[in-house]
Amino acid sequence: MKRRTVRWLAALLRVAEGLDRSHDQLVQSTRVVRNAVGIVIRVQTRGEAQLEIWAARRRADMLIKLLERPVRVAVDGDPRGA
């Protein structure tokens, strides 16, 4: 049970670390939305946070494995949804 908890926390921490990649605190908030396809982590930023979004996407692999479904990181307000 403890190992499972540590795996989940590590997966979440990897994504969170990516969202503060530049250490400039550009991400104001996040929310997680489940849809028919998978999970979307919606991110609200102040200013350009391309590095943070890129890093979070790259670090979502462990979370994808644990959830057994796709995980997307998307910026709120982006008309493309990503």
Backbone atoms as SQL, in Angstrom:
CREATE TABLE atoms (id INTEGER PRIMARY KEY, chain TEXT, resi INTEGER, resn TEXT, atom TEXT, x REAL, y REAL, z REAL);
INSERT INTO atoms VALUES
  (1, 'A', 1, 'MET', 'N', 0.812, -1.191, 0.000),
  (2, 'A', 1, 'MET', 'CA', 0.000, 0.000, 0.000),
  (3, 'A', 1, 'MET', 'C', 0.861, 1.263, 0.000),
  (4, 'A', 2, 'LYS', 'N', 1.922, 1.275, 0.814),
  (5, 'A', 2, 'LYS', 'CA', 2.795, 2.443, 0.884),
  (6, 'A', 2, 'LYS', 'C', 3.530, 2.681, -0.431),
  (7, 'A', 3, 'ARG', 'N', 3.949, 1.617, -1.080),
  (8, 'A', 3, 'ARG', 'CA', 4.642, 1.759, -2.366),
  (9, 'A', 3, 'ARG', 'C', 3.725, 2.362, -3.411),
  (10, 'A', 4, 'ARG', 'N', 2.496, 1.919, -3.407),
  (11, 'A', 4, 'ARG', 'CA', 1.514, 2.446, -4.360),
  (12, 'A', 4, 'ARG', 'C', 1.315, 3.945, -4.131),
  (13, 'A', 5, 'THR', 'N', 1.192, 4.338, -2.881),
  (14, 'A', 5, 'THR', 'CA', 1.025, 5.757, -2.539),
  (15, 'A', 5, 'THR', 'C', 2.235, 6.562, -2.986),
  (16, 'A', 6, 'VAL', 'N', 3.412, 6.031, -2.751),
  (17, 'A', 6, 'VAL', 'CA', 4.642, 6.727, -3.151),
  (18, 'A', 6, 'VAL', 'C', 4.709, 6.873, -4.667),
  (19, 'A', 7, 'ARG', 'N', 4.310, 5.833, -5.403),
  (20, 'A', 7, 'ARG', 'CA', 4.297, 5.918, -6.877),
  (21, 'A', 7, 'ARG', 'C', 3.361, 7.024, -7.351),
  (22, 'A', 8, 'TRP', 'N', 2.154, 7.100, -6.769),
  (23, 'A', 8, 'TRP', 'CA', 1.191, 8.141, -7.153),
  (24, 'A', 8, 'TRP', 'C', 1.724, 9.529, -6.819),
  (25, 'A', 9, 'LEU', 'N', 2.273, 9.676, -5.626),
  (26, 'A', 9, 'LEU', 'CA', 2.806, 10.984, -5.236),
  (27, 'A', 9, 'LEU', 'C', 3.992, 11.384, -6.115),
  (28, 'A', 10, 'ALA', 'N', 4.830, 10.424, -6.451),
  (29, 'A', 10, 'ALA', 'CA', 5.972, 10.704, -7.325),
  (30, 'A', 10, 'ALA', 'C', 5.499, 11.139, -8.709),
  (31, 'A', 11, 'ALA', 'N', 4.474, 10.484, -9.235),
  (32, 'A', 11, 'ALA', 'CA', 3.940, 10.839, -10.555),
  (33, 'A', 11, 'ALA', 'C', 3.387, 12.257, -10.548),
  (34, 'A', 12, 'LEU', 'N', 2.658, 12.597, -9.500),
  (35, 'A', 12, 'LEU', 'CA', 2.103, 13.954, -9.390),
  (36, 'A', 12, 'LEU', 'C', 3.206, 14.990, -9.206),
  (37, 'A', 13, 'LEU', 'N', 4.195, 14.655, -8.403),
  (38, 'A', 13, 'LEU', 'CA', 5.295, 15.577, -8.164),
  (39, 'A', 13, 'LEU', 'C', 6.098, 15.841, -9.433),
  (40, 'A', 14, 'ARG', 'N', 6.270, 14.823, -10.265),
  (41, 'A', 14, 'ARG', 'CA', 6.995, 15.011, -11.530),
  (42, 'A', 14, 'ARG', 'C', 6.288, 16.042, -12.412),
  (43, 'A', 15, 'VAL', 'N', 4.968, 15.950, -12.511),
  (44, 'A', 15, 'VAL', 'CA', 4.218, 16.914, -13.327),
  (45, 'A', 15, 'VAL', 'C', 4.292, 18.299, -12.685),
  (46, 'A', 16, 'ALA', 'N', 4.126, 18.360, -11.360),
  (47, 'A', 16, 'ALA', 'CA', 4.185, 19.646, -10.655),
  (48, 'A', 16, 'ALA', 'C', 5.553, 20.304, -10.822),
  (49, 'A', 17, 'GLU', 'N', 6.586, 19.502, -10.748),
  (50, 'A', 17, 'GLU', 'CA', 7.935, 20.037, -10.934),
  (51, 'A', 17, 'GLU', 'C', 8.100, 20.616, -12.344),
  (52, 'A', 18, 'GLY', 'N', 7.546, 19.928, -13.320),
  (53, 'A', 18, 'GLY', 'CA', 7.591, 20.439, -14.680),
  (54, 'A', 18, 'GLY', 'C', 6.865, 21.770, -14.819),
  (55, 'A', 19, 'LEU', 'N', 5.763, 21.914, -14.095),
  (56, 'A', 19, 'LEU', 'CA', 4.979, 23.151, -14.168),
  (57, 'A', 19, 'LEU', 'C', 5.667, 24.332, -13.486),
  (58, 'A', 20, 'ASP', 'N', 6.761, 24.080, -12.780),
  (59, 'A', 20, 'ASP', 'CA', 7.559, 25.180, -12.214),
  (60, 'A', 20, 'ASP', 'C', 9.005, 25.076, -12.682),
  (61, 'A', 21, 'ARG', 'N', 9.172, 24.643, -13.907),
  (62, 'A', 21, 'ARG', 'CA', 10.495, 24.370, -14.473),
  (63, 'A', 21, 'ARG', 'C', 11.435, 25.567, -14.392),
  (64, 'A', 22, 'SER', 'N', 10.941, 26.757, -14.701),
  (65, 'A', 22, 'SER', 'CA', 11.801, 27.941, -14.701),
  (66, 'A', 22, 'SER', 'C', 11.924, 28.572, -13.316),
  (67, 'A', 23, 'HIS', 'N', 11.158, 28.093, -12.360),
  (68, 'A', 23, 'HIS', 'CA', 11.128, 28.627, -10.990),
  (69, 'A', 23, 'HIS', 'C', 10.675, 30.080, -10.947),
  (70, 'A', 24, 'ASP', 'N', 9.895, 30.503, -11.953),
  (71, 'A', 24, 'ASP', 'CA', 9.349, 31.861, -12.006),
  (72, 'A', 24, 'ASP', 'C', 7.896, 31.915, -11.564),
  (73, 'A', 25, 'GLN', 'N', 7.343, 30.807, -11.126),
  (74, 'A', 25, 'GLN', 'CA', 5.963, 30.705, -10.646),
  (75, 'A', 25, 'GLN', 'C', 4.971, 31.275, -11.666),
  (76, 'A', 26, 'LEU', 'N', 5.094, 30.847, -12.905),
  (77, 'A', 26, 'LEU', 'CA', 4.227, 31.323, -13.978),
  (78, 'A', 26, 'LEU', 'C', 2.858, 30.653, -13.977),
  (79, 'A', 27, 'VAL', 'N', 2.747, 29.484, -13.366),
  (80, 'A', 27, 'VAL', 'CA', 1.471, 28.764, -13.314),
  (81, 'A', 27, 'VAL', 'C', 0.681, 29.267, -12.116),
  (82, 'A', 28, 'GLN', 'N', -0.503, 29.816, -12.405),
  (83, 'A', 28, 'GLN', 'CA', -1.356, 30.349, -11.339),
  (84, 'A', 28, 'GLN', 'C', -2.250, 29.277, -10.735),
  (85, 'A', 29, 'SER', 'N', -2.783, 28.402, -11.583),
  (86, 'A', 29, 'SER', 'CA', -3.678, 27.372, -11.071),
  (87, 'A', 29, 'SER', 'C', -3.737, 26.201, -12.044),
  (88, 'A', 30, 'THR', 'N', -4.194, 25.081, -11.514),
  (89, 'A', 30, 'THR', 'CA', -4.407, 23.891, -12.336),
  (90, 'A', 30, 'THR', 'C', -5.744, 23.272, -11.937),
  (91, 'A', 31, 'ARG', 'N', -6.326, 22.564, -12.871),
  (92, 'A', 31, 'ARG', 'CA', -7.499, 21.753, -12.563),
  (93, 'A', 31, 'ARG', 'C', -7.449, 20.533, -13.461),
  (94, 'A', 32, 'VAL', 'N', -7.961, 19.449, -12.962),
  (95, 'A', 32, 'VAL', 'CA', -7.932, 18.192, -13.693),
  (96, 'A', 32, 'VAL', 'C', -9.339, 17.876, -14.164),
  (97, 'A', 33, 'VAL', 'N', -9.449, 17.566, -15.450),
  (98, 'A', 33, 'VAL', 'CA', -10.739, 17.256, -16.059),
  (99, 'A', 33, 'VAL', 'C', -10.643, 15.871, -16.686),
  (100, 'A', 34, 'ARG', 'N', -11.607, 15.029, -16.367),
  (101, 'A', 34, 'ARG', 'CA', -11.672, 13.702, -16.982),
  (102, 'A', 34, 'ARG', 'C', -12.712, 13.754, -18.093),
  (103, 'A', 35, 'ASN', 'N', -12.345, 13.233, -19.249),
  (104, 'A', 35, 'ASN', 'CA', -13.302, 13.152, -20.351),
  (105, 'A', 35, 'ASN', 'C', -13.290, 11.734, -20.916),
  (106, 'A', 36, 'ALA', 'N', -14.006, 11.515, -21.983),
  (107, 'A', 36, 'ALA', 'CA', -14.127, 10.170, -22.557),
  (108, 'A', 36, 'ALA', 'C', -12.786, 9.635, -23.071),
  (109, 'A', 37, 'VAL', 'N', -11.897, 10.532, -23.449),
  (110, 'A', 37, 'VAL', 'CA', -10.615, 10.125, -24.021),
  (111, 'A', 37, 'VAL', 'C', -9.567, 9.871, -22.949),
  (112, 'A', 38, 'GLY', 'N', -9.555, 10.682, -21.913),
  (113, 'A', 38, 'GLY', 'CA', -8.537, 10.548, -20.880),
  (114, 'A', 38, 'GLY', 'C', -8.623, 11.663, -19.864),
  (115, 'A', 39, 'ILE', 'N', -7.472, 12.134, -19.438),
  (116, 'A', 39, 'ILE', 'CA', -7.358, 13.172, -18.416),
  (117, 'A', 39, 'ILE', 'C', -6.719, 14.403, -19.046),
  (118, 'A', 40, 'VAL', 'N', -7.258, 15.572, -18.721),
  (119, 'A', 40, 'VAL', 'CA', -6.670, 16.829, -19.168),
  (120, 'A', 40, 'VAL', 'C', -6.306, 17.635, -17.927),
  (121, 'A', 41, 'ILE', 'N', -5.054, 18.053, -17.836),
  (122, 'A', 41, 'ILE', 'CA', -4.620, 18.961, -16.777),
  (123, 'A', 41, 'ILE', 'C', -4.673, 20.360, -17.371),
  (124, 'A', 42, 'ARG', 'N', -5.680, 21.133, -16.952),
  (125, 'A', 42, 'ARG', 'CA', -5.878, 22.496, -17.453),
  (126, 'A', 42, 'ARG', 'C', -5.040, 23.443, -16.599),
  (127, 'A', 43, 'VAL', 'N', -4.239, 24.267, -17.245),
  (128, 'A', 43, 'VAL', 'CA', -3.302, 25.136, -16.548),
  (129, 'A', 43, 'VAL', 'C', -3.612, 26.590, -16.893),
  (130, 'A', 44, 'GLN', 'N', -3.713, 27.418, -15.866),
  (131, 'A', 44, 'GLN', 'CA', -3.862, 28.855, -16.076),
  (132, 'A', 44, 'GLN', 'C', -2.525, 29.493, -15.726),
  (133, 'A', 45, 'THR', 'N', -2.009, 30.306, -16.625),
  (134, 'A', 45, 'THR', 'CA', -0.681, 30.884, -16.439),
  (135, 'A', 45, 'THR', 'C', -0.746, 32.405, -16.444),
  (136, 'A', 46, 'ARG', 'N', 0.318, 32.988, -15.950),
  (137, 'A', 46, 'ARG', 'CA', 0.490, 34.435, -16.101),
  (138, 'A', 46, 'ARG', 'C', 1.728, 34.614, -16.976),
  (139, 'A', 47, 'GLY', 'N', 1.504, 35.107, -18.157),
  (140, 'A', 47, 'GLY', 'CA', 2.613, 35.261, -19.091),
  (141, 'A', 47, 'GLY', 'C', 2.890, 33.973, -19.857),
  (142, 'A', 48, 'GLU', 'N', 4.006, 33.989, -20.555),
  (143, 'A', 48, 'GLU', 'CA', 4.412, 32.847, -21.366),
  (144, 'A', 48, 'GLU', 'C', 4.975, 31.747, -20.480),
  (145, 'A', 49, 'ALA', 'N', 4.404, 30.575, -20.583),
  (146, 'A', 49, 'ALA', 'CA', 4.848, 29.444, -19.773),
  (147, 'A', 49, 'ALA', 'C', 5.105, 28.231, -20.656),
  (148, 'A', 50, 'GLN', 'N', 5.637, 28.468, -21.836),
  (149, 'A', 50, 'GLN', 'CA', 5.863, 27.376, -22.780),
  (150, 'A', 50, 'GLN', 'C', 6.821, 26.331, -22.233),
  (151, 'A', 51, 'LEU', 'N', 7.860, 26.763, -21.537),
  (152, 'A', 51, 'LEU', 'CA', 8.824, 25.822, -20.965),
  (153, 'A', 51, 'LEU', 'C', 8.144, 24.933, -19.922),
  (154, 'A', 52, 'GLU', 'N', 7.302, 25.528, -19.099),
  (155, 'A', 52, 'GLU', 'CA', 6.610, 24.777, -18.058),
  (156, 'A', 52, 'GLU', 'C', 5.651, 23.747, -18.650),
  (157, 'A', 53, 'ILE', 'N', 4.904, 24.154, -19.672),
  (158, 'A', 53, 'ILE', 'CA', 3.955, 23.240, -20.321),
  (159, 'A', 53, 'ILE', 'C', 4.712, 22.095, -20.979),
  (160, 'A', 54, 'TRP', 'N', 5.771, 22.414, -21.682),
  (161, 'A', 54, 'TRP', 'CA', 6.604, 21.389, -22.327),
  (162, 'A', 54, 'TRP', 'C', 7.138, 20.401, -21.293),
  (163, 'A', 55, 'ALA', 'N', 7.679, 20.921, -20.189),
  (164, 'A', 55, 'ALA', 'CA', 8.264, 20.060, -19.164),
  (165, 'A', 55, 'ALA', 'C', 7.202, 19.176, -18.504),
  (166, 'A', 56, 'ALA', 'N', 6.034, 19.732, -18.223),
  (167, 'A', 56, 'ALA', 'CA', 4.966, 18.935, -17.608),
  (168, 'A', 56, 'ALA', 'C', 4.521, 17.820, -18.543),
  (169, 'A', 57, 'ARG', 'N', 4.415, 18.116, -19.821),
  (170, 'A', 57, 'ARG', 'CA', 4.033, 17.079, -20.796),
  (171, 'A', 57, 'ARG', 'C', 5.067, 15.969, -20.837),
  (172, 'A', 58, 'ARG', 'N', 6.328, 16.327, -20.797),
  (173, 'A', 58, 'ARG', 'CA', 7.402, 15.331, -20.844),
  (174, 'A', 58, 'ARG', 'C', 7.436, 14.472, -19.583),
  (175, 'A', 59, 'ARG', 'N', 6.960, 15.013, -18.471),
  (176, 'A', 59, 'ARG', 'CA', 7.035, 14.298, -17.196),
  (177, 'A', 59, 'ARG', 'C', 5.736, 13.595, -16.820),
  (178, 'A', 60, 'ALA', 'N', 4.785, 13.567, -17.714),
  (179, 'A', 60, 'ALA', 'CA', 3.491, 12.933, -17.421),
  (180, 'A', 60, 'ALA', 'C', 3.511, 11.429, -17.653),
  (181, 'A', 61, 'ASP', 'N', 4.621, 10.880, -18.102),
  (182, 'A', 61, 'ASP', 'CA', 4.682, 9.466, -18.462),
  (183, 'A', 61, 'ASP', 'C', 4.309, 8.528, -17.320),
  (184, 'A', 62, 'MET', 'N', 4.787, 8.790, -16.128),
  (185, 'A', 62, 'MET', 'CA', 4.482, 7.928, -14.989),
  (186, 'A', 62, 'MET', 'C', 2.993, 8.012, -14.624),
  (187, 'A', 63, 'LEU', 'N', 2.435, 9.204, -14.730),
  (188, 'A', 63, 'LEU', 'CA', 1.013, 9.387, -14.451),
  (189, 'A', 63, 'LEU', 'C', 0.158, 8.650, -15.487),
  (190, 'A', 64, 'ILE', 'N', 0.571, 8.699, -16.736),
  (191, 'A', 64, 'ILE', 'CA', -0.132, 7.981, -17.803),
  (192, 'A', 64, 'ILE', 'C', -0.134, 6.479, -17.514),
  (193, 'A', 65, 'LYS', 'N', 1.007, 5.981, -17.088),
  (194, 'A', 65, 'LYS', 'CA', 1.116, 4.555, -16.788),
  (195, 'A', 65, 'LYS', 'C', 0.208, 4.152, -15.623),
  (196, 'A', 66, 'LEU', 'N', 0.181, 4.963, -14.579),
  (197, 'A', 66, 'LEU', 'CA', -0.654, 4.652, -13.413),
  (198, 'A', 66, 'LEU', 'C', -2.147, 4.764, -13.719),
  (199, 'A', 67, 'LEU', 'N', -2.517, 5.760, -14.503),
  (200, 'A', 67, 'LEU', 'CA', -3.931, 5.968, -14.827),
  (201, 'A', 67, 'LEU', 'C', -4.426, 5.031, -15.927),
  (202, 'A', 68, 'GLU', 'N', -3.484, 4.509, -16.716),
  (203, 'A', 68, 'GLU', 'CA', -3.806, 3.651, -17.850),
  (204, 'A', 68, 'GLU', 'C', -4.745, 4.346, -18.836),
  (205, 'A', 69, 'ARG', 'N', -4.483, 5.616, -19.051),
  (206, 'A', 69, 'ARG', 'CA', -5.230, 6.406, -20.034),
  (207, 'A', 69, 'ARG', 'C', -4.398, 7.636, -20.393),
  (208, 'A', 70, 'PRO', 'N', -4.681, 8.268, -21.516),
  (209, 'A', 70, 'PRO', 'CA', -3.904, 9.440, -21.928),
  (210, 'A', 70, 'PRO', 'C', -4.051, 10.609, -20.950),
  (211, 'A', 71, 'VAL', 'N', -2.978, 11.357, -20.811),
  (212, 'A', 71, 'VAL', 'CA', -2.982, 12.576, -20.005),
  (213, 'A', 71, 'VAL', 'C', -2.458, 13.703, -20.884),
  (214, 'A', 72, 'ARG', 'N', -3.236, 14.783, -20.974),
  (215, 'A', 72, 'ARG', 'CA', -2.821, 15.979, -21.731),
  (216, 'A', 72, 'ARG', 'C', -2.647, 17.140, -20.775),
  (217, 'A', 73, 'VAL', 'N', -1.691, 17.986, -21.060),
  (218, 'A', 73, 'VAL', 'CA', -1.515, 19.245, -20.326),
  (219, 'A', 73, 'VAL', 'C', -1.895, 20.346, -21.309),
  (220, 'A', 74, 'ALA', 'N', -2.899, 21.147, -20.940),
  (221, 'A', 74, 'ALA', 'CA', -3.416, 22.167, -21.831),
  (222, 'A', 74, 'ALA', 'C', -3.509, 23.498, -21.098),
  (223, 'A', 75, 'VAL', 'N', -3.300, 24.573, -21.830),
  (224, 'A', 75, 'VAL', 'CA', -3.362, 25.907, -21.261),
  (225, 'A', 75, 'VAL', 'C', -4.786, 26.443, -21.415),
  (226, 'A', 76, 'ASP', 'N', -5.382, 26.899, -20.321),
  (227, 'A', 76, 'ASP', 'CA', -6.705, 27.519, -20.398),
  (228, 'A', 76, 'ASP', 'C', -6.624, 28.739, -21.300),
  (229, 'A', 77, 'GLY', 'N', -7.614, 28.890, -22.133),
  (230, 'A', 77, 'GLY', 'CA', -7.646, 30.031, -23.048),
  (231, 'A', 77, 'GLY', 'C', -6.979, 29.766, -24.382),
  (232, 'A', 78, 'ASP', 'N', -6.289, 28.642, -24.514),
  (233, 'A', 78, 'ASP', 'CA', -5.667, 28.285, -25.796),
  (234, 'A', 78, 'ASP', 'C', -6.751, 27.690, -26.679),
  (235, 'A', 79, 'PRO', 'N', -7.066, 28.332, -27.805),
  (236, 'A', 79, 'PRO', 'CA', -8.139, 27.823, -28.657),
  (237, 'A', 79, 'PRO', 'C', -7.890, 26.429, -29.212),
  (238, 'A', 80, 'ARG', 'N', -6.635, 25.999, -29.260),
  (239, 'A', 80, 'ARG', 'CA', -6.301, 24.657, -29.739),
  (240, 'A', 80, 'ARG', 'C', -6.518, 23.616, -28.656),
  (241, 'A', 81, 'GLY', 'N', -6.694, 24.046, -27.391),
  (242, 'A', 81, 'GLY', 'CA', -6.906, 23.109, -26.306),
  (243, 'A', 81, 'GLY', 'C', -5.638, 22.447, -25.813),
  (244, 'A', 82, 'ALA', 'N', -4.529, 22.845, -26.340),
  (245, 'A', 82, 'ALA', 'CA', -3.238, 22.275, -25.918),
  (246, 'A', 82, 'ALA', 'C', -2.267, 23.382, -25.837);
